[in-house]
Amino acid sequence: MLYGTVYSASTGQPVPAIITVTSCEYAQSTLTGADGSWRLAYPYGPIGRISFSASGYESRTFEITSIPQWFYAGGTISLQPLTK
């Protein structure tokens, strides 16, 4: 299980974002809650990617690897507002 919270880098406030996890033929997305929190299942297996996107913010993508000892893994992500 992957989980976390998405905040604005400039205001520290929760951001309504879309989180997408992909690995080989597996893909799943979710939306953050009102408090910026999210949770997604991630199957044990090969390296994948997790992407964070929100209207008005720069998207971020990270490589992820499933490790047998990780039953749950999570963290806080801050998104930078787009500059005009």
C-alpha positions as a printed NumPy array, in Angstrom:
array([[  0.   ,   0.   ,   0.   ],
       [  1.312,   3.433,  -0.929],
       [ -0.014,   6.508,   0.845],
       [  0.798,  10.129,   1.502],
       [ -0.221,  13.75 ,   1.45 ],
       [  0.123,  16.419,  -1.251],
       [  0.749,  20.056,  -0.308],
       [  1.471,  23.299,  -2.123],
       [  5.168,  24.219,  -1.884],
       [  4.245,  27.916,  -1.704],
       [  1.334,  27.924,   0.754],
       [  1.665,  24.668,   2.7  ],
       [ -2.033,  24.003,   2.056],
       [ -3.406,  20.657,   0.806],
       [ -3.649,  20.367,  -2.986],
       [ -6.392,  18.523,  -4.892],
       [ -4.218,  16.237,  -7.022],
       [ -4.342,  13.091,  -9.134],
       [ -1.908,  10.346,  -8.148],
       [ -1.179,   7.612, -10.703],
       [  0.845,   4.453, -10.067],
       [  2.037,   2.417, -13.06 ],
       [  4.087,  -0.773, -13.302],
       [  4.315,  -2.835, -16.506],
       [  0.675,  -3.458, -17.422],
       [ -0.672,  -2.238, -14.061],
       [ -2.084,   1.287, -13.66 ],
       [ -4.223,   2.819, -10.951],
       [ -5.157,   6.415, -10.095],
       [ -6.802,   8.21 ,  -7.208],
       [ -7.654,  11.733,  -6.098],
       [ -6.491,  13.349,  -2.88 ],
       [ -8.993,  13.961,  -0.11 ],
       [ -9.851,  17.432,   1.207],
       [ -6.819,  17.196,   3.517],
       [ -4.472,  16.274,   0.631],
       [ -4.251,  12.617,   1.681],
       [ -4.294,   9.657,  -0.698],
       [ -3.824,   5.853,  -0.679],
       [ -3.259,   3.295,  -3.46 ],
       [ -2.527,  -0.409,  -3.665],
       [  0.745,  -1.327,  -5.385],
       [  1.479,  -4.898,  -6.399],
       [  4.804,  -6.446,  -5.451],
       [  6.884,  -6.699,  -8.578],
       [  9.063,  -4.736, -10.932],
       [ 10.029,  -1.103, -10.841],
       [  7.202,   1.311, -11.515],
       [  6.394,   5.011, -11.423],
       [  4.263,   7.252,  -9.298],
       [  3.079,  10.579, -10.705],
       [  1.495,  13.571,  -9.005],
       [ -0.41 ,  16.182, -11.018],
       [ -2.671,  19.086, -10.113],
       [ -4.143,  22.   , -12.002],
       [ -1.87 ,  25.046, -11.699],
       [  1.108,  23.026, -10.389],
       [  4.186,  21.368, -11.895],
       [  3.783,  17.593, -12.121],
       [  6.255,  15.28 , -10.392],
       [  7.118,  11.661, -11.228],
       [  9.243,   9.239,  -9.217],
       [ 10.586,   5.744,  -9.86 ],
       [  9.46 ,   3.191,  -7.261],
       [ 10.602,  -0.303,  -6.406],
       [  8.612,  -2.804,  -4.424],
       [ 10.584,  -4.332,  -1.547],
       [  9.201,  -7.401,   0.321],
       [  9.597,  -5.707,   3.722],
       [  7.493,  -2.713,   2.631],
       [  3.927,  -3.494,   3.534],
       [  3.181,   0.227,   3.589],
       [  5.253,   3.119,   2.257],
       [  4.383,   6.773,   2.117],
       [  5.379,  10.355,   2.488],
       [  4.591,  13.99 ,   1.891],
       [  4.928,  15.56 ,  -1.552],
       [  4.955,  19.278,  -2.251],
       [  4.024,  20.585,  -5.68 ],
       [  5.439,  23.834,  -7.01 ],
       [  2.907,  26.286,  -8.506],
       [  3.346,  26.988, -12.219],
       [  5.015,  30.308, -12.995],
       [  3.45 ,  32.528, -15.613]])
